[in-house]
Amino acid sequence: MSTTLTEPQFAALGQLLRLRGDSMEVARLVLVEGLAAADAAHRVGITSNGAHKAVARCNAGLALARAAVGATAAPEATAGK
């Protein structure tokens, strides 16, 4: 699943997750600009693994935020079902 966020949505997510520096920039490039994680990693100067981890952290935080407002069940609640 590919997540696309607006700049304001990403800024809010970044604050919630306390994203900083390269992690924030690589996640923004992927989630807002639509770059592939490997391309974003190359542009920012980090490893592809680091980019994937930053995006995964954002997706997990986004899932929890959606669960908090009742948009979906929390990831733990649906695991194993």
PDB file as gemmi writes it, atoms N, CA and C in Angstrom:
CRYST1    1.000    1.000    1.000  90.00  90.00  90.00 P 1                      
ATOM      1  N   MET A   1       0.847  -1.179   0.000  1.00  0.00           N  
ATOM      2  CA  MET A   1       0.000   0.000   0.000  1.00  0.00           C  
ATOM      3  C   MET A   1       0.892   1.241   0.000  1.00  0.00           C  
ATOM      4  N   SER A   2       0.589   2.135  -0.875  1.00  0.00           N  
ATOM      5  CA  SER A   2       1.344   3.372  -0.979  1.00  0.00           C  
ATOM      6  C   SER A   2       0.571   4.505  -0.305  1.00  0.00           C  
ATOM      7  N   THR A   3       1.204   5.157   0.632  1.00  0.00           N  
ATOM      8  CA  THR A   3       0.579   6.261   1.351  1.00  0.00           C  
ATOM      9  C   THR A   3       1.017   7.567   0.723  1.00  0.00           C  
ATOM     10  N   THR A   4       0.058   8.447   0.443  1.00  0.00           N  
ATOM     11  CA  THR A   4       0.380   9.782  -0.052  1.00  0.00           C  
ATOM     12  C   THR A   4      -0.202  10.796   0.923  1.00  0.00           C  
ATOM     13  N   LEU A   5       0.626  11.715   1.370  1.00  0.00           N  
ATOM     14  CA  LEU A   5       0.211  12.738   2.318  1.00  0.00           C  
ATOM     15  C   LEU A   5       0.427  14.116   1.711  1.00  0.00           C  
ATOM     16  N   THR A   6      -0.349  15.081   2.179  1.00  0.00           N  
ATOM     17  CA  THR A   6      -0.101  16.473   1.821  1.00  0.00           C  
ATOM     18  C   THR A   6       1.017  16.991   2.720  1.00  0.00           C  
ATOM     19  N   GLU A   7       1.584  18.136   2.363  1.00  0.00           N  
ATOM     20  CA  GLU A   7       2.626  18.744   3.215  1.00  0.00           C  
ATOM     21  C   GLU A   7       2.115  18.992   4.636  1.00  0.00           C  
ATOM     22  N   PRO A   8       0.894  19.580   4.816  1.00  0.00           N  
ATOM     23  CA  PRO A   8       0.410  19.803   6.184  1.00  0.00           C  
ATOM     24  C   PRO A   8       0.200  18.493   6.965  1.00  0.00           C  
ATOM     25  N   GLN A   9      -0.293  17.456   6.289  1.00  0.00           N  
ATOM     26  CA  GLN A   9      -0.465  16.167   6.960  1.00  0.00           C  
ATOM     27  C   GLN A   9       0.886  15.608   7.391  1.00  0.00           C  
ATOM     28  N   PHE A  10       1.872  15.704   6.499  1.00  0.00           N  
ATOM     29  CA  PHE A  10       3.191  15.198   6.834  1.00  0.00           C  
ATOM     30  C   PHE A  10       3.828  15.994   7.964  1.00  0.00           C  
ATOM     31  N   ALA A  11       3.640  17.298   7.950  1.00  0.00           N  
ATOM     32  CA  ALA A  11       4.189  18.138   9.026  1.00  0.00           C  
ATOM     33  C   ALA A  11       3.610  17.725  10.375  1.00  0.00           C  
ATOM     34  N   ALA A  12       2.308  17.447  10.407  1.00  0.00           N  
ATOM     35  CA  ALA A  12       1.675  17.009  11.650  1.00  0.00           C  
ATOM     36  C   ALA A  12       2.212  15.648  12.075  1.00  0.00           C  
ATOM     37  N   LEU A  13       2.340  14.722  11.128  1.00  0.00           N  
ATOM     38  CA  LEU A  13       2.881  13.401  11.435  1.00  0.00           C  
ATOM     39  C   LEU A  13       4.317  13.516  11.930  1.00  0.00           C  
ATOM     40  N   GLY A  14       5.095  14.378  11.290  1.00  0.00           N  
ATOM     41  CA  GLY A  14       6.478  14.588  11.711  1.00  0.00           C  
ATOM     42  C   GLY A  14       6.578  15.079  13.140  1.00  0.00           C  
ATOM     43  N   GLN A  15       5.660  15.960  13.522  1.00  0.00           N  
ATOM     44  CA  GLN A  15       5.650  16.451  14.904  1.00  0.00           C  
ATOM     45  C   GLN A  15       5.262  15.342  15.867  1.00  0.00           C  
ATOM     46  N   LEU A  16       4.238  14.573  15.513  1.00  0.00           N  
ATOM     47  CA  LEU A  16       3.806  13.473  16.385  1.00  0.00           C  
ATOM     48  C   LEU A  16       4.917  12.458  16.612  1.00  0.00           C  
ATOM     49  N   LEU A  17       5.652  12.150  15.551  1.00  0.00           N  
ATOM     50  CA  LEU A  17       6.711  11.145  15.632  1.00  0.00           C  
ATOM     51  C   LEU A  17       8.068  11.725  15.981  1.00  0.00           C  
ATOM     52  N   ARG A  18       8.123  13.048  16.088  1.00  0.00           N  
ATOM     53  CA  ARG A  18       9.372  13.756  16.388  1.00  0.00           C  
ATOM     54  C   ARG A  18      10.479  13.415  15.389  1.00  0.00           C  
ATOM     55  N   LEU A  19      10.097  13.457  14.115  1.00  0.00           N  
ATOM     56  CA  LEU A  19      11.068  13.196  13.053  1.00  0.00           C  
ATOM     57  C   LEU A  19      12.060  14.344  12.971  1.00  0.00           C  
ATOM     58  N   ARG A  20      13.295  14.012  12.635  1.00  0.00           N  
ATOM     59  CA  ARG A  20      14.353  15.012  12.531  1.00  0.00           C  
ATOM     60  C   ARG A  20      15.256  14.692  11.343  1.00  0.00           C  
ATOM     61  N   GLY A  21      15.908  15.684  10.847  1.00  0.00           N  
ATOM     62  CA  GLY A  21      17.000  15.544   9.884  1.00  0.00           C  
ATOM     63  C   GLY A  21      16.711  14.692   8.668  1.00  0.00           C  
ATOM     64  N   ASP A  22      17.654  13.786   8.386  1.00  0.00           N  
ATOM     65  CA  ASP A  22      17.569  12.951   7.197  1.00  0.00           C  
ATOM     66  C   ASP A  22      16.339  12.050   7.196  1.00  0.00           C  
ATOM     67  N   SER A  23      15.968  11.532   8.367  1.00  0.00           N  
ATOM     68  CA  SER A  23      14.779  10.672   8.443  1.00  0.00           C  
ATOM     69  C   SER A  23      13.534  11.431   8.018  1.00  0.00           C  
ATOM     70  N   MET A  24      13.432  12.665   8.462  1.00  0.00           N  
ATOM     71  CA  MET A  24      12.281  13.479   8.091  1.00  0.00           C  
ATOM     72  C   MET A  24      12.280  13.768   6.604  1.00  0.00           C  
ATOM     73  N   GLU A  25      13.416  14.134   6.053  1.00  0.00           N  
ATOM     74  CA  GLU A  25      13.480  14.487   4.641  1.00  0.00           C  
ATOM     75  C   GLU A  25      13.221  13.282   3.747  1.00  0.00           C  
ATOM     76  N   VAL A  26      13.802  12.146   4.069  1.00  0.00           N  
ATOM     77  CA  VAL A  26      13.596  10.972   3.230  1.00  0.00           C  
ATOM     78  C   VAL A  26      12.140  10.517   3.294  1.00  0.00           C  
ATOM     79  N   ALA A  27      11.531  10.563   4.461  1.00  0.00           N  
ATOM     80  CA  ALA A  27      10.119  10.192   4.585  1.00  0.00           C  
ATOM     81  C   ALA A  27       9.236  11.167   3.807  1.00  0.00           C  
ATOM     82  N   ARG A  28       9.561  12.456   3.854  1.00  0.00           N  
ATOM     83  CA  ARG A  28       8.783  13.447   3.102  1.00  0.00           C  
ATOM     84  C   ARG A  28       8.875  13.200   1.599  1.00  0.00           C  
ATOM     85  N   LEU A  29      10.084  12.897   1.132  1.00  0.00           N  
ATOM     86  CA  LEU A  29      10.265  12.630  -0.294  1.00  0.00           C  
ATOM     87  C   LEU A  29       9.431  11.433  -0.753  1.00  0.00           C  
ATOM     88  N   VAL A  30       9.336  10.426   0.090  1.00  0.00           N  
ATOM     89  CA  VAL A  30       8.570   9.226  -0.260  1.00  0.00           C  
ATOM     90  C   VAL A  30       7.072   9.463  -0.102  1.00  0.00           C  
ATOM     91  N   LEU A  31       6.662   9.973   1.054  1.00  0.00           N  
ATOM     92  CA  LEU A  31       5.237  10.053   1.371  1.00  0.00           C  
ATOM     93  C   LEU A  31       4.517  11.249   0.759  1.00  0.00           C  
ATOM     94  N   VAL A  32       5.244  12.321   0.477  1.00  0.00           N  
ATOM     95  CA  VAL A  32       4.613  13.518  -0.103  1.00  0.00           C  
ATOM     96  C   VAL A  32       4.939  13.624  -1.589  1.00  0.00           C  
ATOM     97  N   GLU A  33       6.220  13.481  -1.931  1.00  0.00           N  
ATOM     98  CA  GLU A  33       6.651  13.667  -3.316  1.00  0.00           C  
ATOM     99  C   GLU A  33       6.461  12.419  -4.176  1.00  0.00           C  
ATOM    100  N   GLY A  34       6.347  11.257  -3.528  1.00  0.00           N  
ATOM    101  CA  GLY A  34       6.104  10.021  -4.277  1.00  0.00           C  
ATOM    102  C   GLY A  34       7.346   9.319  -4.805  1.00  0.00           C  
ATOM    103  N   LEU A  35       8.528   9.702  -4.330  1.00  0.00           N  
ATOM    104  CA  LEU A  35       9.752   9.021  -4.754  1.00  0.00           C  
ATOM    105  C   LEU A  35       9.808   7.622  -4.167  1.00  0.00           C  
ATOM    106  N   ALA A  36      10.518   6.742  -4.833  1.00  0.00           N  
ATOM    107  CA  ALA A  36      10.805   5.421  -4.278  1.00  0.00           C  
ATOM    108  C   ALA A  36      11.787   5.615  -3.122  1.00  0.00           C  
ATOM    109  N   ALA A  37      11.714   4.737  -2.137  1.00  0.00           N  
ATOM    110  CA  ALA A  37      12.579   4.870  -0.965  1.00  0.00           C  
ATOM    111  C   ALA A  37      14.056   4.869  -1.351  1.00  0.00           C  
ATOM    112  N   ALA A  38      14.438   4.014  -2.285  1.00  0.00           N  
ATOM    113  CA  ALA A  38      15.846   3.954  -2.704  1.00  0.00           C  
ATOM    114  C   ALA A  38      16.283   5.267  -3.353  1.00  0.00           C  
ATOM    115  N   ASP A  39      15.413   5.860  -4.174  1.00  0.00           N  
ATOM    116  CA  ASP A  39      15.739   7.139  -4.808  1.00  0.00           C  
ATOM    117  C   ASP A  39      15.837   8.254  -3.777  1.00  0.00           C  
ATOM    118  N   ALA A  40      14.927   8.255  -2.816  1.00  0.00           N  
ATOM    119  CA  ALA A  40      14.961   9.255  -1.754  1.00  0.00           C  
ATOM    120  C   ALA A  40      16.225   9.099  -0.917  1.00  0.00           C  
ATOM    121  N   ALA A  41      16.596   7.861  -0.625  1.00  0.00           N  
ATOM    122  CA  ALA A  41      17.809   7.594   0.155  1.00  0.00           C  
ATOM    123  C   ALA A  41      19.034   8.136  -0.569  1.00  0.00           C  
ATOM    124  N   HIS A  42      19.108   7.887  -1.863  1.00  0.00           N  
ATOM    125  CA  HIS A  42      20.243   8.370  -2.654  1.00  0.00           C  
ATOM    126  C   HIS A  42      20.299   9.893  -2.643  1.00  0.00           C  
ATOM    127  N   ARG A  43      19.141  10.531  -2.806  1.00  0.00           N  
ATOM    128  CA  ARG A  43      19.092  11.997  -2.832  1.00  0.00           C  
ATOM    129  C   ARG A  43      19.536  12.588  -1.496  1.00  0.00           C  
ATOM    130  N   VAL A  44      19.124  11.969  -0.385  1.00  0.00           N  
ATOM    131  CA  VAL A  44      19.424  12.501   0.947  1.00  0.00           C  
ATOM    132  C   VAL A  44      20.817  12.078   1.422  1.00  0.00           C  
ATOM    133  N   GLY A  45      21.302  10.953   0.893  1.00  0.00           N  
ATOM    134  CA  GLY A  45      22.627  10.486   1.293  1.00  0.00           C  
ATOM    135  C   GLY A  45      22.618   9.515   2.444  1.00  0.00           C  
ATOM    136  N   ILE A  46      21.549   8.711   2.532  1.00  0.00           N  
ATOM    137  CA  ILE A  46      21.490   7.668   3.558  1.00  0.00           C  
ATOM    138  C   ILE A  46      21.303   6.326   2.856  1.00  0.00           C  
ATOM    139  N   THR A  47      21.356   5.245   3.617  1.00  0.00           N  
ATOM    140  CA  THR A  47      21.176   3.925   3.026  1.00  0.00           C  
ATOM    141  C   THR A  47      19.708   3.686   2.685  1.00  0.00           C  
ATOM    142  N   SER A  48      19.479   2.775   1.759  1.00  0.00           N  
ATOM    143  CA  SER A  48      18.104   2.390   1.422  1.00  0.00           C  
ATOM    144  C   SER A  48      17.405   1.806   2.638  1.00  0.00           C  
ATOM    145  N   ASN A  49      18.147   1.037   3.437  1.00  0.00           N  
ATOM    146  CA  ASN A  49      17.575   0.455   4.652  1.00  0.00           C  
ATOM    147  C   ASN A  49      17.114   1.552   5.605  1.00  0.00           C  
ATOM    148  N   GLY A  50      17.914   2.594   5.747  1.00  0.00           N  
ATOM    149  CA  GLY A  50      17.532   3.718   6.601  1.00  0.00           C  
ATOM    150  C   GLY A  50      16.280   4.405   6.100  1.00  0.00           C  
ATOM    151  N   ALA A  51      16.156   4.530   4.790  1.00  0.00           N  
ATOM    152  CA  ALA A  51      14.966   5.145   4.202  1.00  0.00           C  
ATOM    153  C   ALA A  51      13.738   4.287   4.454  1.00  0.00           C  
ATOM    154  N   HIS A  52      13.874   2.987   4.240  1.00  0.00           N  
ATOM    155  CA  HIS A  52      12.739   2.083   4.466  1.00  0.00           C  
ATOM    156  C   HIS A  52      12.298   2.117   5.927  1.00  0.00           C  
ATOM    157  N   LYS A  53      13.247   2.183   6.842  1.00  0.00           N  
ATOM    158  CA  LYS A  53      12.908   2.242   8.272  1.00  0.00           C  
ATOM    159  C   LYS A  53      12.174   3.538   8.610  1.00  0.00           C  
ATOM    160  N   ALA A  54      12.605   4.658   8.042  1.00  0.00           N  
ATOM    161  CA  ALA A  54      11.944   5.938   8.311  1.00  0.00           C  
ATOM    162  C   ALA A  54      10.513   5.928   7.794  1.00  0.00           C  
ATOM    163  N   VAL A  55      10.317   5.379   6.590  1.00  0.00           N  
ATOM    164  CA  VAL A  55       8.970   5.315   6.013  1.00  0.00           C  
ATOM    165  C   VAL A  55       8.100   4.342   6.804  1.00  0.00           C  
ATOM    166  N   ALA A  56       8.665   3.213   7.211  1.00  0.00           N  
ATOM    167  CA  ALA A  56       7.903   2.243   8.004  1.00  0.00           C  
ATOM    168  C   ALA A  56       7.468   2.861   9.329  1.00  0.00           C  
ATOM    169  N   ARG A  57       8.344   3.629   9.946  1.00  0.00           N  
ATOM    170  CA  ARG A  57       7.997   4.305  11.207  1.00  0.00           C  
ATOM    171  C   ARG A  57       6.829   5.268  10.987  1.00  0.00           C  
ATOM    172  N   CYS A  58       6.863   5.992   9.887  1.00  0.00           N  
ATOM    173  CA  CYS A  58       5.768   6.919   9.571  1.00  0.00           C  
ATOM    174  C   CYS A  58       4.464   6.173   9.317  1.00  0.00           C  
ATOM    175  N   ASN A  59       4.536   5.081   8.558  1.00  0.00           N  
ATOM    176  CA  ASN A  59       3.322   4.319   8.291  1.00  0.00           C  
ATOM    177  C   ASN A  59       2.738   3.718   9.562  1.00  0.00           C  
ATOM    178  N   ALA A  60       3.601   3.246  10.462  1.00  0.00           N  
ATOM    179  CA  ALA A  60       3.122   2.712  11.738  1.00  0.00           C  
ATOM    180  C   ALA A  60       2.485   3.815  12.579  1.00  0.00           C  
ATOM    181  N   GLY A  61       3.115   4.973  12.619  1.00  0.00           N  
ATOM    182  CA  GLY A  61       2.559   6.105  13.361  1.00  0.00           C  
ATOM    183  C   GLY A  61       1.243   6.570  12.781  1.00  0.00           C  
ATOM    184  N   LEU A  62       1.148   6.561  11.464  1.00  0.00           N  
ATOM    185  CA  LEU A  62      -0.089   6.950  10.801  1.00  0.00           C  
ATOM    186  C   LEU A  62      -1.206   5.959  11.112  1.00  0.00           C  
ATOM    187  N   ALA A  63      -0.895   4.678  11.123  1.00  0.00           N  
ATOM    188  CA  ALA A  63      -1.898   3.661  11.462  1.00  0.00           C  
ATOM    189  C   ALA A  63      -2.397   3.847  12.891  1.00  0.00           C  
ATOM    190  N   LEU A  64      -1.496   4.138  13.802  1.00  0.00           N  
ATOM    191  CA  LEU A  64      -1.896   4.364  15.194  1.00  0.00           C  
ATOM    192  C   LEU A  64      -2.733   5.634  15.334  1.00  0.00           C  
ATOM    193  N   ALA A  65      -2.361   6.684  14.604  1.00  0.00           N  
ATOM    194  CA  ALA A  65      -3.138   7.930  14.647  1.00  0.00           C  
ATOM    195  C   ALA A  65      -4.551   7.695  14.115  1.00  0.00           C  
ATOM    196  N   ARG A  66      -4.659   6.925  13.024  1.00  0.00           N  
ATOM    197  CA  ARG A  66      -5.988   6.608  12.480  1.00  0.00           C  
ATOM    198  C   ARG A  66      -6.806   5.804  13.484  1.00  0.00           C  
ATOM    199  N   ALA A  67      -6.163   4.865  14.158  1.00  0.00           N  
ATOM    200  CA  ALA A  67      -6.863   4.067  15.165  1.00  0.00           C  
ATOM    201  C   ALA A  67      -7.324   4.942  16.325  1.00  0.00           C  
ATOM    202  N   ALA A  68      -6.512   5.922  16.688  1.00  0.00           N  
ATOM    203  CA  ALA A  68      -6.848   6.796  17.807  1.00  0.00           C  
ATOM    204  C   ALA A  68      -8.100   7.618  17.549  1.00  0.00           C  
ATOM    205  N   VAL A  69      -8.347   7.932  16.277  1.00  0.00           N  
ATOM    206  CA  VAL A  69      -9.539   8.721  15.945  1.00  0.00           C  
ATOM    207  C   VAL A  69     -10.678   7.838  15.450  1.00  0.00           C  
ATOM    208  N   GLY A  70     -10.478   6.534  15.530  1.00  0.00           N  
ATOM    209  CA  GLY A  70     -11.548   5.608  15.170  1.00  0.00           C  
ATOM    210  C   GLY A  70     -11.662   5.310  13.695  1.00  0.00           C  
ATOM    211  N   ALA A  71     -10.654   5.670  12.903  1.00  0.00           N  
ATOM    212  CA  ALA A  71     -10.717   5.414  11.469  1.00  0.00           C  
ATOM    213  C   ALA A  71     -10.467   3.944  11.137  1.00  0.00           C  
ATOM    214  N   THR A  72      -9.642   3.272  11.942  1.00  0.00           N  
ATOM    215  CA  THR A  72      -9.357   1.852  11.755  1.00  0.00           C  
ATOM    216  C   THR A  72      -9.030   1.246  13.109  1.00  0.00           C  
ATOM    217  N   ALA A  73      -8.975  -0.079  13.147  1.00  0.00           N  
ATOM    218  CA  ALA A  73      -8.549  -0.757  14.376  1.00  0.00           C  
ATOM    219  C   ALA A  73      -7.046  -0.610  14.519  1.00  0.00           C  
ATOM    220  N   ALA A  74      -6.570  -0.595  15.749  1.00  0.00           N  
ATOM    221  CA  ALA A  74      -5.135  -0.526  16.001  1.00  0.00           C  
ATOM    222  C   ALA A  74      -4.480  -1.765  15.407  1.00  0.00           C  
ATOM    223  N   PRO A  75      -3.256  -1.641  14.889  1.00  0.00           N  
ATOM    224  CA  PRO A  75      -2.591  -2.778  14.266  1.00  0.00           C  
ATOM    225  C   PRO A  75      -2.528  -4.013  15.162  1.00  0.00           C  
ATOM    226  N   GLU A  76      -2.308  -3.856  16.466  1.00  0.00           N  
ATOM    227  CA  GLU A  76      -2.219  -4.995  17.372  1.00  0.00           C  
ATOM    228  C   GLU A  76      -3.579  -5.701  17.492  1.00  0.00           C  
ATOM    229  N   ALA A  77      -4.658  -4.939  17.369  1.00  0.00           N  
ATOM    230  CA  ALA A  77      -5.994  -5.513  17.533  1.00  0.00           C  
ATOM    231  C   ALA A  77      -6.354  -6.427  16.375  1.00  0.00           C  
ATOM    232  N   THR A  78      -5.747  -6.222  15.209  1.00  0.00           N  
ATOM    233  CA  THR A  78      -6.083  -7.052  14.059  1.00  0.00           C  
ATOM    234  C   THR A  78      -5.045  -8.117  13.787  1.00  0.00           C  
ATOM    235  N   ALA A  79      -3.917  -8.091  14.490  1.00  0.00           N  
ATOM    236  CA  ALA A  79      -2.874  -9.091  14.278  1.00  0.00           C  
ATOM    237  C   ALA A  79      -3.363 -10.458  14.703  1.00  0.00           C  
ATOM    238  N   GLY A  80      -3.101 -11.449  13.871  1.00  0.00           N  
ATOM    239  CA  GLY A  80      -3.466 -12.814  14.203  1.00  0.00           C  
ATOM    240  C   GLY A  80      -4.903 -13.163  13.945  1.00  0.00           C  
ATOM    241  N   LYS A  81      -5.665 -12.269  13.352  1.00  0.00           N  
ATOM    242  CA  LYS A  81      -7.074 -12.580  13.061  1.00  0.00           C  
ATOM    243  C   LYS A  81      -7.214 -12.999  11.632  1.00  0.00           C  
TER     244      LYS A  81                                                      
END                                                                             
